[in-house]
Amino acid sequence: MDVLRPPLIRIGGRVYRKNLIREQPFPHEEEEDFCAGPGECADEPCDAFMVEETERGFQCRLEVPSPLYKYIIGKKGETKKRLETETRTSISIPKPGVEGEIVITGQQRSGVVSARTRLEVLLDSFRRRQPFTHFLSLPLNQPAIQENFLHFKEEVLQKCSKDHGVSSSLFQNPAKLHLTIGTLVLLNEQEIQKACDLLQQCKEDFVDQITGGHPLTVEVAGVEYMNDDPAMTDVLYAKVHMKDGSDRLQMVADQLVERFVASGLMLKEWDRVKLHATVMNTLFRKNPTEERNNTMPGKSSLKERESFNGQNILKLFENFHFGEVQLDSVRLSQRFSSDASGYYATSGQL
């Protein structure tokens, strides 16, 4: 048979190719028995968590930050009741605002495992929807950098203030200039401590080896935009590169993200960290009505972002030199906060 012209078969108004399959017999080969043995999981997924056997059946404990309790309970307790009914278990949740463990109990081990698995899927879904609370940052707010940034801002407003959407409210606070390595959703003190501990472990495992235990000298120079059309810019950032031309800073950033993603504290967004220092952002744009309408701290109004025309800024400041800086720490920074220096409040650092 010509493999390029196989015979055609018509079935139910559809046409199918009939491809020849050659089977080679192996008379001495025995079939393997793939049935699950006594110690293997058969009817339920293999689990990596502890299910305890008690006098009344089985139970399992799950650590959940208190802000997520409401998603397990649901409106009028409907979500919790449905889970309990469908898995034939009882789910005990601490009081609102009280940190503790959720306890799942049931007469059948399979029901407890099923409830635990469904809870984890539910919680993962809602955690992904939470705005980030912390981020790993490298401060760029040294006095010389701040001074040059203010010169940049002044010149942009002098030369480009007539360009669409350009205003003084778009510029970053000079005291908060930084590089972002990755964002985290940390919902209680236990998760914050876990992130701090992991940061210290990273220092011992690979950061000191990459840096040699010395600060990294970087140059902050030139500007670039995030989106595809410079006439509709939302984020303008300063570019950063190692003074010695090496990729050590990139290595540190990538490995930090890899370690935090593996721990479950961070979600993987990109294959490589995009090292950048935001200097203009339309999210910073002042809305005269925002303070009156915004009653929740840390929440921004749901207004549509107004882009700005960054074409002239990119041409005029393509090689603007913000300065050199010694990077000597990675910080776990708290969003929507300030310390005595004006930088973000720090929960931990290496």
C-alpha positions as a LaTeX table, in Angstrom:
\begin{tabular}{lrrr}
\hline
Residue & $x$ (\AA) & $y$ (\AA) & $z$ (\AA) \\
\hline
Met1 & 0.00 & 0.00 & 0.00 \\
Asp2 & 1.19 & 3.52 & $-0.83$ \\
Val3 & 1.44 & 5.23 & 2.58 \\
Leu4 & 0.81 & 8.59 & 0.90 \\
Arg5 & $-2.42$ & 7.31 & $-0.67$ \\
Pro6 & $-4.15$ & 5.11 & 1.89 \\
Pro7 & $-7.58$ & 3.63 & 1.13 \\
Leu8 & $-10.57$ & 5.76 & 2.17 \\
Ile9 & $-13.57$ & 4.55 & 4.16 \\
Arg10 & $-16.88$ & 6.40 & 4.35 \\
Ile11 & $-18.75$ & 6.09 & 7.66 \\
Gly12 & $-21.82$ & 8.14 & 8.50 \\
Gly13 & $-21.13$ & 10.72 & 5.84 \\
Arg14 & $-17.51$ & 11.18 & 6.95 \\
Val15 & $-14.38$ & 10.08 & 5.14 \\
Tyr16 & $-11.57$ & 8.34 & 7.06 \\
Arg17 & $-8.08$ & 7.20 & 6.01 \\
Lys18 & $-7.30$ & 3.54 & 6.67 \\
Asn19 & $-3.65$ & 3.38 & 7.72 \\
Leu20 & $-1.78$ & 0.10 & 7.82 \\
Ile21 & $-0.45$ & $-0.90$ & 11.24 \\
Arg22 & 2.22 & $-3.58$ & 11.38 \\
Glu23 & 2.40 & $-5.43$ & 14.65 \\
Gln24 & 5.53 & $-7.39$ & 15.47 \\
Pro25 & 4.83 & $-10.37$ & 17.76 \\
Phe26 & 7.05 & $-11.09$ & 20.73 \\
Pro27 & 6.18 & $-14.66$ & 21.77 \\
His28 & 8.43 & $-14.77$ & 24.82 \\
Glu29 & 7.25 & $-11.43$ & 26.29 \\
Glu30 & 4.90 & $-11.72$ & 29.23 \\
Glu31 & 2.18 & $-9.19$ & 29.84 \\
Glu32 & 2.70 & $-7.00$ & 32.86 \\
Asp33 & $-0.01$ & $-6.74$ & 35.47 \\
Phe34 & $-0.80$ & $-3.08$ & 35.99 \\
Cys35 & $-3.42$ & $-3.63$ & 38.69 \\
Ala36 & $-2.87$ & $-1.53$ & 41.78 \\
Gly37 & $-1.33$ & $-3.48$ & 44.59 \\
Pro38 & $-2.31$ & $-3.32$ & 48.23 \\
Gly39 & 0.00 & $-0.39$ & 48.93 \\
Glu40 & $-0.95$ & 1.63 & 45.87 \\
Cys41 & $-3.75$ & 4.13 & 45.35 \\
Ala42 & $-6.58$ & 2.69 & 43.27 \\
Asp43 & $-9.90$ & 4.48 & 43.72 \\
Glu44 & $-8.56$ & 7.76 & 45.09 \\
Pro45 & $-5.66$ & 10.07 & 44.19 \\
Cys46 & $-2.32$ & 9.55 & 45.90 \\
Asp47 & $-2.08$ & 12.32 & 48.47 \\
Ala48 & 0.89 & 14.07 & 49.99 \\
Phe49 & $-0.96$ & 15.06 & 53.15 \\
Met50 & $-1.64$ & 13.25 & 56.41 \\
Val51 & $-4.99$ & 11.58 & 57.02 \\
Glu52 & $-5.31$ & 10.40 & 60.63 \\
Glu53 & $-7.44$ & 7.48 & 61.71 \\
Thr54 & $-9.55$ & 8.23 & 64.79 \\
Glu55 & $-12.06$ & 6.36 & 66.92 \\
Arg56 & $-14.90$ & 7.79 & 64.83 \\
Gly57 & $-13.27$ & 7.49 & 61.40 \\
Phe58 & $-10.71$ & 9.73 & 59.76 \\
Gln59 & $-9.60$ & 13.35 & 59.91 \\
Cys60 & $-7.28$ & 15.72 & 58.07 \\
Arg61 & $-5.98$ & 19.19 & 58.96 \\
Leu62 & $-5.41$ & 22.03 & 56.53 \\
Glu63 & $-3.69$ & 25.35 & 57.23 \\
Val64 & $-5.66$ & 28.19 & 55.63 \\
Pro65 & $-5.17$ & 31.95 & 56.15 \\
Ser66 & $-8.23$ & 33.48 & 57.86 \\
Pro67 & $-9.02$ & 35.89 & 54.96 \\
Leu68 & $-9.89$ & 32.83 & 52.85 \\
Tyr69 & $-12.39$ & 31.31 & 55.31 \\
Lys70 & $-15.28$ & 33.17 & 53.70 \\
Tyr71 & $-14.69$ & 31.46 & 50.36 \\
Ile72 & $-14.98$ & 28.03 & 51.98 \\
Ile73 & $-18.12$ & 29.01 & 53.86 \\
Gly74 & $-19.82$ & 30.70 & 50.91 \\
Lys75 & $-23.01$ & 32.72 & 50.88 \\
Lys76 & $-25.15$ & 31.67 & 53.86 \\
Gly77 & $-22.81$ & 28.72 & 54.34 \\
Glu78 & $-23.87$ & 27.10 & 51.06 \\
Thr79 & $-20.38$ & 26.19 & 49.80 \\
Lys80 & $-19.41$ & 24.49 & 53.06 \\
Lys81 & $-22.72$ & 22.61 & 53.27 \\
Arg82 & $-22.42$ & 21.38 & 49.67 \\
Leu83 & $-18.88$ & 20.12 & 50.23 \\
Glu84 & $-19.89$ & 18.32 & 53.41 \\
Thr85 & $-22.92$ & 16.73 & 51.77 \\
Glu86 & $-21.15$ & 15.58 & 48.61 \\
Thr87 & $-18.14$ & 14.13 & 50.45 \\
Arg88 & $-20.03$ & 12.94 & 53.56 \\
Thr89 & $-17.66$ & 14.83 & 55.84 \\
Ser90 & $-17.77$ & 17.54 & 58.47 \\
Ile91 & $-15.62$ & 20.66 & 57.98 \\
Ser92 & $-14.68$ & 22.66 & 61.08 \\
Ile93 & $-13.48$ & 26.24 & 60.43 \\
Pro94 & $-12.02$ & 28.64 & 63.06 \\
Lys95 & $-13.88$ & 31.85 & 63.87 \\
Pro96 & $-13.42$ & 34.77 & 61.42 \\
Gly97 & $-10.09$ & 36.53 & 61.96 \\
Val98 & $-8.70$ & 33.72 & 64.10 \\
Glu99 & $-5.74$ & 31.91 & 62.55 \\
Gly100 & $-5.87$ & 28.15 & 62.87 \\
Glu101 & $-6.40$ & 24.87 & 61.07 \\
Ile102 & $-9.45$ & 23.68 & 59.18 \\
Val103 & $-10.30$ & 20.15 & 60.30 \\
Ile104 & $-12.06$ & 17.70 & 57.97 \\
Thr105 & $-13.60$ & 14.60 & 59.58 \\
Gly106 & $-15.51$ & 11.69 & 58.10 \\
Gln107 & $-16.22$ & 7.99 & 58.46 \\
Gln108 & $-14.61$ & 7.15 & 55.11 \\
Arg109 & $-10.99$ & 7.98 & 54.29 \\
Ser110 & $-11.90$ & 8.51 & 50.64 \\
Gly111 & $-14.45$ & 11.17 & 51.62 \\
Val112 & $-11.89$ & 13.06 & 53.73 \\
Val113 & $-9.34$ & 12.94 & 50.91 \\
Ser114 & $-11.95$ & 14.13 & 48.40 \\
Ala115 & $-12.99$ & 17.04 & 50.64 \\
Arg116 & $-9.36$ & 18.04 & 51.20 \\
Thr117 & $-8.62$ & 17.94 & 47.46 \\
Arg118 & $-11.69$ & 19.98 & 46.57 \\
Leu119 & $-10.88$ & 22.54 & 49.24 \\
Glu120 & $-7.35$ & 22.96 & 47.89 \\
Val121 & $-8.65$ & 23.51 & 44.35 \\
Leu122 & $-11.20$ & 26.03 & 45.63 \\
Leu123 & $-8.65$ & 27.91 & 47.73 \\
Asp124 & $-6.08$ & 27.98 & 44.92 \\
Ser125 & $-8.69$ & 29.53 & 42.62 \\
Phe126 & $-9.58$ & 32.27 & 45.09 \\
Arg127 & $-5.95$ & 32.92 & 46.08 \\
Arg128 & $-5.13$ & 33.62 & 42.44 \\
Arg129 & $-7.77$ & 36.33 & 42.40 \\
Gln130 & $-6.34$ & 38.18 & 45.41 \\
Pro131 & $-4.32$ & 41.35 & 44.71 \\
Phe132 & $-0.68$ & 40.88 & 45.62 \\
Thr133 & 0.30 & 42.05 & 49.10 \\
His134 & 4.11 & 41.86 & 48.96 \\
Phe135 & 6.89 & 41.79 & 46.39 \\
Leu136 & 10.59 & 41.02 & 46.23 \\
Ser137 & 12.37 & 44.27 & 45.43 \\
Leu138 & 15.82 & 45.77 & 44.91 \\
Pro139 & 15.84 & 49.42 & 46.10 \\
Leu140 & 17.07 & 52.04 & 43.63 \\
Asn141 & 16.33 & 55.05 & 45.83 \\
Gln142 & 19.91 & 56.12 & 46.56 \\
Pro143 & 20.27 & 59.95 & 46.70 \\
Ala144 & 22.12 & 60.28 & 43.36 \\
Ile145 & 19.51 & 58.17 & 41.53 \\
Gln146 & 16.67 & 60.17 & 43.10 \\
Glu147 & 18.29 & 63.45 & 42.09 \\
Asn148 & 18.76 & 62.37 & 38.48 \\
Phe149 & 15.22 & 61.00 & 38.38 \\
Leu150 & 13.87 & 64.40 & 39.46 \\
His151 & 15.91 & 66.03 & 36.64 \\
Phe152 & 14.38 & 63.51 & 34.23 \\
Lys153 & 10.88 & 64.35 & 35.46 \\
Glu154 & 11.50 & 68.09 & 35.18 \\
Glu155 & 12.85 & 67.83 & 31.63 \\
Val156 & 10.02 & 65.55 & 30.49 \\
Leu157 & 7.41 & 68.00 & 31.78 \\
Gln158 & 9.23 & 70.91 & 30.13 \\
Lys159 & 9.60 & 69.26 & 26.72 \\
Cys160 & 6.67 & 66.82 & 26.50 \\
Ser161 & 3.88 & 68.19 & 28.70 \\
Lys162 & 1.74 & 68.94 & 25.61 \\
Asp163 & 1.85 & 65.31 & 24.47 \\
His164 & $-1.39$ & 63.45 & 25.04 \\
Gly165 & $-1.85$ & 62.16 & 28.57 \\
Val166 & 1.49 & 63.35 & 29.99 \\
Ser167 & 1.19 & 64.85 & 33.48 \\
Ser168 & 3.24 & 65.13 & 36.66 \\
Ser169 & 1.02 & 62.58 & 38.45 \\
Leu170 & 2.32 & 59.75 & 36.24 \\
Phe171 & 5.81 & 59.75 & 37.76 \\
Gln172 & 7.03 & 57.32 & 40.40 \\
Asn173 & 7.74 & 58.59 & 43.90 \\
Pro174 & 11.58 & 58.96 & 43.84 \\
Ala175 & 11.86 & 57.46 & 47.34 \\
Lys176 & 10.21 & 54.27 & 46.02 \\
Leu177 & 12.31 & 53.65 & 42.91 \\
His178 & 13.02 & 49.93 & 42.72 \\
Leu179 & 13.38 & 46.77 & 40.66 \\
Thr180 & 10.58 & 44.23 & 41.10 \\
Ile181 & 11.64 & 40.58 & 41.03 \\
Gly182 & 8.24 & 39.01 & 41.71 \\
Thr183 & 4.94 & 39.52 & 43.51 \\
Leu184 & 3.39 & 37.47 & 46.33 \\
Val185 & 0.03 & 37.05 & 48.04 \\
Leu186 & 0.82 & 36.62 & 51.76 \\
Leu187 & $-2.35$ & 36.57 & 53.83 \\
Asn188 & $-1.13$ & 36.08 & 57.40 \\
Glu189 & 1.94 & 36.34 & 59.58 \\
Gln190 & 2.78 & 32.66 & 59.09 \\
Glu191 & 3.03 & 33.09 & 55.32 \\
Ile192 & 5.11 & 36.26 & 55.72 \\
Gln193 & 7.50 & 34.41 & 58.03 \\
Lys194 & 7.71 & 31.52 & 55.57 \\
Ala195 & 8.70 & 33.97 & 52.82 \\
Cys196 & 11.33 & 35.59 & 55.08 \\
Asp197 & 12.80 & 32.22 & 55.98 \\
Leu198 & 12.94 & 31.19 & 52.33 \\
Leu199 & 14.69 & 34.43 & 51.41 \\
Gln200 & 17.42 & 33.69 & 53.94 \\
Gln201 & 17.71 & 30.12 & 52.66 \\
Cys202 & 18.20 & 31.46 & 49.12 \\
Lys203 & 21.06 & 33.63 & 50.36 \\
Glu204 & 22.82 & 30.56 & 51.74 \\
Asp205 & 22.02 & 28.29 & 48.79 \\
Phe206 & 22.95 & 30.44 & 45.80 \\
Val207 & 22.86 & 34.25 & 46.20 \\
Asp208 & 26.19 & 34.54 & 48.00 \\
Gln209 & 27.76 & 32.13 & 45.53 \\
Ile210 & 26.62 & 34.18 & 42.53 \\
Thr211 & 27.50 & 37.57 & 44.00 \\
Gly212 & 30.65 & 36.47 & 45.82 \\
Gly213 & 29.21 & 38.08 & 48.93 \\
His214 & 29.67 & 41.56 & 47.45 \\
Pro215 & 27.19 & 44.21 & 46.21 \\
Leu216 & 26.36 & 44.19 & 42.50 \\
Thr217 & 27.18 & 47.41 & 40.64 \\
Val218 & 24.48 & 48.24 & 38.09 \\
Glu219 & 23.91 & 51.12 & 35.72 \\
Val220 & 20.45 & 52.63 & 35.30 \\
Ala221 & 20.27 & 54.23 & 31.87 \\
Gly222 & 17.81 & 54.63 & 29.01 \\
Val223 & 14.04 & 54.28 & 28.94 \\
Glu224 & 11.71 & 51.77 & 27.30 \\
Tyr225 & 7.96 & 51.10 & 27.22 \\
Met226 & 5.96 & 47.98 & 28.06 \\
Asn227 & 3.26 & 47.73 & 25.41 \\
Asp228 & 3.39 & 47.53 & 21.61 \\
Asp229 & 2.43 & 51.10 & 20.69 \\
Pro230 & 4.55 & 53.96 & 22.09 \\
Ala231 & 1.69 & 56.37 & 21.29 \\
Met232 & $-0.46$ & 54.45 & 23.80 \\
Thr233 & 1.97 & 53.89 & 26.68 \\
Asp234 & 0.88 & 52.77 & 30.14 \\
Val235 & 4.27 & 51.98 & 31.71 \\
Leu236 & 7.62 & 53.64 & 30.96 \\
Tyr237 & 10.63 & 52.13 & 32.69 \\
Ala238 & 14.35 & 52.72 & 33.10 \\
Lys239 & 16.64 & 49.97 & 31.85 \\
Val240 & 19.14 & 48.31 & 34.18 \\
His241 & 22.27 & 46.33 & 33.39 \\
Met242 & 25.34 & 45.09 & 35.21 \\
Lys243 & 28.30 & 47.46 & 35.04 \\
Asp244 & 30.69 & 44.56 & 34.31 \\
Gly245 & 28.47 & 43.21 & 31.53 \\
Ser246 & 27.76 & 39.94 & 33.34 \\
Asp247 & 24.34 & 38.35 & 33.85 \\
Arg248 & 24.74 & 37.83 & 37.60 \\
Leu249 & 21.79 & 40.08 & 38.51 \\
Gln250 & 19.57 & 38.21 & 36.07 \\
Met251 & 20.74 & 34.90 & 37.53 \\
Val252 & 19.90 & 35.98 & 41.07 \\
Ala253 & 16.45 & 37.23 & 40.04 \\
Asp254 & 15.57 & 34.14 & 37.99 \\
Gln255 & 16.69 & 31.71 & 40.69 \\
Leu256 & 14.82 & 33.62 & 43.41 \\
Val257 & 11.61 & 33.40 & 41.40 \\
Glu258 & 12.21 & 29.72 & 40.65 \\
Arg259 & 12.65 & 28.94 & 44.35 \\
Phe260 & 9.61 & 30.98 & 45.45 \\
Val261 & 7.42 & 29.43 & 42.74 \\
Ala262 & 8.51 & 25.94 & 43.84 \\
Ser263 & 7.51 & 26.78 & 47.43 \\
Gly264 & 4.00 & 27.80 & 46.34 \\
Leu265 & 4.46 & 31.39 & 47.55 \\
Met266 & 4.66 & 32.88 & 44.05 \\
Leu267 & 2.99 & 32.22 & 40.71 \\
Lys268 & 5.18 & 31.79 & 37.64 \\
Glu269 & 4.40 & 34.52 & 35.10 \\
Trp270 & 7.39 & 34.59 & 32.75 \\
Asp271 & 10.31 & 32.36 & 31.81 \\
Arg272 & 12.73 & 35.13 & 32.79 \\
Val273 & 12.38 & 38.07 & 35.15 \\
Lys274 & 12.10 & 41.35 & 33.24 \\
Leu275 & 14.40 & 43.64 & 35.22 \\
His276 & 13.02 & 47.16 & 35.00 \\
Ala277 & 12.53 & 50.26 & 37.15 \\
Thr278 & 9.15 & 51.92 & 36.57 \\
Val279 & 9.47 & 55.69 & 36.19 \\
Met280 & 6.00 & 56.50 & 34.76 \\
Asn281 & 2.79 & 54.52 & 35.15 \\
Thr282 & $-0.79$ & 55.44 & 34.27 \\
Leu283 & $-1.94$ & 53.68 & 37.45 \\
Phe284 & $-0.35$ & 56.60 & 39.32 \\
Arg285 & $-2.58$ & 59.11 & 37.51 \\
Lys286 & $-4.54$ & 61.18 & 39.98 \\
Asn287 & $-8.32$ & 60.98 & 39.85 \\
Pro288 & $-9.96$ & 63.91 & 41.67 \\
Thr289 & $-12.94$ & 61.72 & 42.65 \\
Glu290 & $-10.90$ & 58.69 & 43.70 \\
Glu291 & $-10.31$ & 59.68 & 47.33 \\
Arg292 & $-14.01$ & 60.32 & 47.87 \\
Asn293 & $-15.14$ & 57.09 & 46.23 \\
Asn294 & $-12.34$ & 54.88 & 47.53 \\
Thr295 & $-13.26$ & 53.81 & 51.07 \\
Met296 & $-10.98$ & 50.78 & 51.28 \\
Pro297 & $-7.25$ & 51.37 & 51.96 \\
Gly298 & $-5.00$ & 49.98 & 49.25 \\
Lys299 & $-7.79$ & 49.66 & 46.70 \\
Ser300 & $-7.84$ & 51.72 & 43.51 \\
Ser301 & $-10.99$ & 52.69 & 41.66 \\
Leu302 & $-12.01$ & 50.53 & 38.74 \\
Lys303 & $-11.60$ & 53.29 & 36.17 \\
Glu304 & $-10.12$ & 52.61 & 32.80 \\
Arg305 & $-6.46$ & 53.53 & 32.46 \\
Glu306 & $-5.73$ & 56.56 & 30.30 \\
Ser307 & $-2.59$ & 55.90 & 28.24 \\
Phe308 & $-0.11$ & 58.62 & 27.29 \\
Asn309 & 1.86 & 59.33 & 24.13 \\
Gly310 & 5.44 & 58.37 & 24.96 \\
Gln311 & 6.95 & 58.77 & 21.48 \\
Asn312 & 8.76 & 62.04 & 22.16 \\
Ile313 & 9.92 & 60.92 & 25.60 \\
Leu314 & 11.45 & 57.79 & 24.06 \\
Lys315 & 13.27 & 59.83 & 21.40 \\
Leu316 & 14.52 & 62.60 & 23.67 \\
Phe317 & 15.50 & 60.44 & 26.65 \\
Glu318 & 16.51 & 57.22 & 24.93 \\
Asn319 & 19.93 & 57.26 & 26.64 \\
Phe320 & 19.16 & 59.28 & 29.76 \\
His321 & 21.61 & 58.34 & 32.50 \\
Phe322 & 20.02 & 57.91 & 35.94 \\
Gly323 & 23.28 & 56.78 & 37.53 \\
Glu324 & 25.07 & 53.80 & 39.04 \\
Val325 & 24.00 & 51.99 & 42.17 \\
Gln326 & 25.32 & 49.27 & 44.46 \\
Leu327 & 22.69 & 46.59 & 44.99 \\
Asp328 & 23.36 & 44.98 & 48.37 \\
Ser329 & 19.97 & 43.63 & 49.48 \\
Val330 & 16.79 & 41.96 & 48.28 \\
Arg331 & 13.76 & 42.99 & 50.31 \\
Leu332 & 10.37 & 41.49 & 50.96 \\
Ser333 & 8.44 & 44.74 & 50.56 \\
Gln334 & 4.88 & 45.40 & 51.64 \\
Arg335 & 2.59 & 46.94 & 49.06 \\
Phe336 & 0.85 & 50.25 & 49.88 \\
Ser337 & 3.26 & 51.08 & 52.71 \\
Ser338 & 6.14 & 53.40 & 53.60 \\
Asp339 & 8.97 & 53.35 & 56.10 \\
Ala340 & 10.83 & 56.29 & 57.65 \\
Ser341 & 12.91 & 56.76 & 54.47 \\
Gly342 & 9.84 & 56.84 & 52.24 \\
Tyr343 & 10.59 & 53.41 & 50.76 \\
Tyr344 & 8.21 & 50.47 & 51.14 \\
Ala345 & 8.00 & 48.90 & 54.59 \\
Thr346 & 10.20 & 45.81 & 54.74 \\
Ser347 & 8.99 & 42.49 & 56.16 \\
Gly348 & 12.37 & 40.79 & 55.60 \\
Gln349 & 15.54 & 41.03 & 53.54 \\
Leu350 & 18.79 & 39.30 & 52.61 \\
\hline
\end{tabular}
